[in-house]
């Protein structure tokens, strides 16, 4: 751990990583780097072409004999983890563990952008098994659902309100 996280020692992180790796069925060791936003921004720019810090990145080991010993590496922003933990009401240590689990699932071959919810379901199962709070994919989908619901709940002003404002009432679409 390059950057300290309140409530999380290097030993506790290594133990959790081993438990999560085993629960996910990932063979090989996983190296975890907990670092600063500046380094995450540099890694994200170098490997993904995105010039901004991100919470977690996963790097699978090359598919040769080394892969049998090393599954891959995970980089985590301590600052983003702490910020997300404050917003979501859990500890920074729990947030780092959520990010480790998310990274392990990527190393296992899951891709939440293309797998029609398969990674989200697996992450939810493993979070329950490992006693972790709500995870990354679930948070992102609940934000989208909340935004969609808010849009559905928005109502157009009444005709009398529109007249008061000097607006024209929308016409019903022809059927």
N, C-alpha and C positions, 0 to 999 in steps of 0.2 A: 504494500500500500504506500504510494507516494504521498498521498494527501490523507490526513486523518479524518475519520468520520466519528462523531460523538456516539459512544456506546458500541463501537465495533472494533475489536482488535484484529490483527492479522491472523491470529490463530482461529478466532471465531469465524472469520470470513472463509478461511481455508476449510474448516469443518463444514460450514454450510454449503460451500461449493461442492464438496465431495458428496454430501447428502443429496443435493439437487441433481448432480450429475448421475448419481445412482438411480434416483427416482425417475429421471427422464430416460434412462437406458442409454446414456452416452458413454461410449468406450473411450478411454484415453484421458490424460490429464487436461485440466483447463487452467490456464494462467489468467489471473484477474489483476488488472491495473486500475486502481482508483486514483484519479488524477484531477488536475485543474481544467477549467474551461479553455484556457489558452491551448493546452495540448490537445484537448478533444477537438477544438476548432481546426487545428493543424492536421490531425488525423482524418477528420471528416472532409477537409478540402483535398487532401492527398489521395484518399481512397474512394471518395464518393462524389468529388467535385462540388461539394456544398460548403460555402464559406461561412459557416456558423458552428458554434458549439452544439453538441447534441448530448443526450443523456447516456446512451449506451451504443457501443459498436462491437460487433463480433467478427472475428477473423478466423476462418476455418484453416486448419493446418493443411499443407499440400497433400494431395492424395497419393502418397508414397509410403514406404515402410515407416517413416517418422510418424505418420498419422495414427499408427497403432499405439504409439506411446503418448502423443500429444493430439488431443482433439482440436484444440485451438486456443485463441486468446480472446478475452473480453476487456474492453476499456470502458470505464464508467466515470462520468463527471461527478465529483463529490459535491460541487456547488449546486448543480441542477438537482441532484438527489436530495440535498438538504432543503432546497427551495420547494420541490414537489412534496416532500414530507410535511413541511409546515402547512402548505395549502391543503393537503389531504388529511391532516390530523393524525399522522403516525410518525414514528421516529425515523431519523436519517438512516439508522442501521437497517430498519425494515425496508426502506426504499432501496437501499443498495442491494439487499437480498432479492427484492422483486426484479431489479435490473439484471442481476446475475442469472436468475431463473430465465428471464426473457432471452438473454444472450445464449444460455445453454440450449434453449429450444431452437434458436437459429443455428447453432452449431450442429444440432441433431438433424437439421435439414428442413425445419418448418419455415414457412414464409407467410406471415399474416397478410401481406399485400396480394397474395395470389391463391391462397389455399381454401377459400370459401368458409372460413371460420374454424378450420381444423386446429390451427395453432391456438386460437382463443380458447377452444374447448379444453385442449390439453393443458394450457397454462392455468385455467380455472381449476382443473382437477389437481394439478400439482401444488398450486397455491393452498388449497384446502389441506392437502396431505402434509405440506410443510408449514402450515399454520401462518400463512402470510395474508396481509390485507389485499384489497382490490389491486389488480395488475394493470400493466400498460395498455394492453389491447382493450380490456374491458372499460378502462377510463376513456380511451379515445372513442369507442363506440357509444358510450353513454353520453359523451359530450355531443356527438352528432345527433343522437336520438333526442336529447334535450333541446338542441337547436331546432330540429325539425318539429318537435312538439310545440315549441314556442311560436314558430312560424304558423302552425296550424291554429293555435289559439288566438292569434292576432285577428282582430275583426276590422273590417272597413268602417269608417265613420258612417253614421246614419244619414239619411237624406237631409234631415233637418240640420244636422251638424255641418254637412257639406254646404248647404245653402247659407248658413251663418258665416261660413268661411269663404263664400263665393266660389265654391268648387262645383264641378259637374259630377253628377252621380254616374258611376260606371254602369254600362249597359250589360244586360245579360247576353251571353253568347248565343247565337242562333244555333238551333239543333237540327 
